Amino acid sequence: METVGGWLAGYLKSRGIDTLFTLTGGHIFPLLDGCLDAGIRVVDTRHEQAAAFAAEGWALRTGKPAAYLVTAGPGFANAVAGLAHASVTLAPTLCITGANPMKEDDKGAPQELEQLRVAEVYTRYAKTVRRTDRIPQYVENAFQHMTGPTPGPSFLEIPQDVFYKPLPEDARTDFGPRETPRSAGNPMDIERAVELLRQAERPVLVAGSGSFWSGAGDALRNLAEQTGLPVFTRNAARGLLPDSHPQCFGGSPGLGVFKSDLVVVVGSRFNATFYYGEFAPDAKVIQVDCNSAALGDNRGLDLGICGDARLVLEQLSEALDGYRAPEGWVSTLDGAVEKRKTKFAAGFKSSSTPIHPMRLMHELNEFADANTTFCVDGGDIGVAAARHLAAEHPGSQLTNASILGALGPGLPFALGAKLAQPDDTVICVTGDGAFGFGAMELDTAVRLDIPFICVIGNDGQWGMIERSQRPMFGEDRTPAAILGDRPYEKMTQALGGYGERVEDPDQIRPALERARDSGLPACLNVILDPKLTG
């Protein structure tokens, strides 16, 4: 008879999971073994946190579910940062972990930990599988919750003895995939939205992560082209409407929302990364979200529309027939974008050494094409990348710039993104501090032949921290903030990848080309001016 581990591997494959991220351990052998028969690629990372982030990277690049497997106790504990991060980015990731045998519960068994209670905080669904005949139901429930209208991570804890047991012949296995229900907006709310848009002189539309997870790319493009509405994209929605599109004004909505008299927010929350919804004083606000509890959180609304982002955008397109956004306002925003470019132009063209961070951003944009995916990690460099790196396709910018502000996703994101879309040029843009969280994933990339480029913006310090400490406490009083100059490129070479140190700004582009042409996992150690930010 087939074991639970073998059955589960087959079911994961049938649900579209053809890659499983993991770090091995004694509690999870049956599922690892089952992957061989099911034809699932096993990607073994060097840290469980990386396995969790790599699965999230896969999901953020594709918009589809991903899974990772970690062993009990410290293995699960190491993965919690990734579990929490996915709860913020809404990434549909399935965390499967082993546990001590049930007969050893509460006896102080090896690697025993209260895993379920921790997981329940961050997941849409969390269960411990204590009966083998329930595993088909539980695993499908996990998929339904993590791919629902408000997606996010799910968690299954499987005790070691359960993993090894056979699946009973009479176990119900008819808990198959079913369509995710999506609800359109109330027609009366759509009518009111149209009325507010027709009255507005300075409208903008801001698309957030909810738009990406609902697959609203075509609907967003159609609405933008039909109406001429200026569009900003945020977080997972970066690239949903390409930055090169004439109606897209990029990923810095501050250019518009602080001057607008009507802000239409589709699939985004009013948190710290979105000014807590404190826009122009006279601005009316429409918020679209599939979760009614999220409407009006942190600020009042003029109109809240509860509905799926894609469906509501389609409704607005139909109802706004003949409407065009005021051309003078769009021209004003075009001017604001040009003014912003002028503000940073000197940095973009700087030939100074150490290298100006803006010159690095400029060279990355010049090197990128329509098939480039950026995976962004770090503090100051993460902020600079979010502001200035272009996004040209859905899932083209995977970032740590959430309210969690976690460091370490960059390299694992790159692993997941490259495996999900092998034809992409995947570039991890990270600070030297953030690089340290996942540096050994370059070994994973070399071992498993996953070629991407890691670009380290190296200022020799925890830059965001140092720049905060120094004004408060004085020069030379920034303990724990200095990292120094380290030859990260040589570490990569020693692991079998391509490595290069870049000190001359004119060599950034050639170095990127050499890294790409090497066909190897690559690391460019770019020496930045520690006194400058983006």
Secondary structure, 3 states (H helix, E strand, C coil): CCEHHHHHHHHHHHCCCCEEEEECCHHHHHHHHHHHHHCCEEEECCCHHHHHHHHHHHHHHHCCCEEEEECCCHHHHHHHHHHHHHHHHCCCEEEEEEECCHHHCCCCCCCCCCHHHHHHHHCCEEEECCCHHHHHHHHHHHHHHHCCCCCCCEEEEEEHHHHHCECCCCCCCCCCCCCCCCCCCCHHHHHHHHHHHHHCCCEEEEECHHHHHCCCHHHHHHHHHHHCCCEEECHHHCCCCCCCCCCECCCCCHHHHCCCCEEEEECCCCCHHHHHHCCCCCCEEEEEECCHHHCCCCCCCCEEEECCHHHHHHHHHHHCCCCCCCHHHHHHHHHHHHHHHHHHHHHHHCCCCCECHHHHHHHHHHHCCCCEEEEEECCHHHHHHHHHCCCCCCCCEEECCCCCCCCCCHHHHHHHHHHHCCCCEEEEEEEHHHHHHHCCHHHHHHHCCCCCEEEEEECCECHHHHHHHHHHHCCCCCCCCECCCCCHHHHHHHHCCEEEEECCHHHHHHHHHHHHHHCCCEEEEEEECCCCCC
